[in-house]
Amino acid sequence: MATIEKFEDLDIWKEARLLSKEIILLSRNTELKNDYRLRDQIKGASGSVMDNIAEGFERDGNLEFRQFLSIAKGSAGESRSQLYRVFDSDYISE
């Protein structure tokens, strides 16, 4: 198994990047663009997922990396909850 040398090679970071990109597109292409507070909140939370994975990877050791993965997981939950608010506000449909 190859050693991963940079966070950009982590599949979990790539998935988080896709999530952030989808949220950005959603915030541009739906009426969410006019709900400034929710728009900014969900963009921040989804960006935090990928940022915390990257930051944890760049830290010195597995314990800190695990801590940042836990923070990223929390931000993913926050993003998911906010997506329910986006849905309930009829900015998107199923």
C-alpha positions as a printed Julia matrix, in Angstrom:
94×3 Matrix{Float64}:
   0.0    0.0    0.0
   1.38   3.39  -0.98
   1.92   6.07   1.62
  -0.21   9.16   1.1
   2.05  12.2    1.12
  -0.44  15.02   0.61
  -4.02  15.59   1.67
  -5.13  16.06  -1.94
  -4.62  12.32  -2.41
  -7.12  11.42   0.33
 -10.41  10.12  -1.05
 -12.25  11.6    1.92
 -10.85  15.06   1.11
 -11.85  14.66  -2.55
 -15.41  13.81  -1.49
 -15.5   16.81   0.85
 -14.31  19.02  -2.0
 -17.16  17.75  -4.18
 -19.64  18.5   -1.38
 -18.32  22.04  -1.08
 -18.49  22.54  -4.84
 -22.1   21.29  -4.98
 -23.07  23.66  -2.17
 -21.43  26.58  -3.98
 -23.37  25.73  -7.16
 -26.58  25.39  -5.16
 -25.99  28.79  -3.59
 -25.54  30.37  -7.02
 -28.29  28.62  -8.98
 -31.25  28.58  -6.59
 -33.13  31.13  -4.52
 -30.72  30.24  -1.71
 -28.56  32.98  -3.23
 -30.96  35.53  -1.69
 -31.0   33.94   1.77
 -27.65  35.42   2.74
 -27.39  34.03   6.25
 -28.28  30.43   5.4
 -26.23  30.59   2.19
 -23.13  31.78   3.99
 -23.66  29.36   6.86
 -23.92  26.25   4.66
 -21.02  27.34   2.46
 -18.89  27.81   5.56
 -19.85  24.48   7.1
 -19.28  22.49   3.92
 -15.95  24.22   3.33
 -14.99  23.44   6.91
 -15.27  19.71   6.18
 -12.52  19.75   3.56
 -10.45  22.35   5.41
 -10.36  20.35   8.65
  -9.34  17.18   6.82
  -6.5   19.11   5.18
  -5.43  20.83   8.39
  -5.46  17.6   10.37
  -3.39  15.83   7.74
  -0.78  18.59   7.9
  -0.48  18.33  11.69
   2.15  16.27  13.47
   0.62  12.93  14.24
  -2.32  10.61  14.11
  -3.93  11.87  17.32
  -4.29  15.39  15.96
  -5.42  14.06  12.58
  -8.15  12.02  14.28
  -9.23  15.09  16.24
  -9.56  17.13  13.05
 -11.43  14.28  11.34
 -13.88  14.39  14.23
 -14.32  18.15  13.71
 -14.8   17.56   9.97
 -17.47  14.95  10.76
 -19.26  17.51  12.91
 -19.15  20.04  10.07
 -20.54  17.4    7.71
 -23.46  16.9   10.11
 -23.99  20.64  10.31
 -24.01  20.83   6.48
 -26.52  17.98   6.3
 -28.8   19.68   8.82
 -28.59  22.94   6.89
 -29.49  21.09   3.69
 -32.73  20.08   5.42
 -33.37  23.79   6.04
 -32.66  24.49   2.37
 -35.13  21.75   1.42
 -37.75  22.9    3.94
 -37.47  26.44   2.58
 -38.3   25.09  -0.91
 -34.97  26.2   -2.39
 -34.51  22.63  -3.64
 -36.73  19.6   -4.07
 -36.04  15.91  -3.69
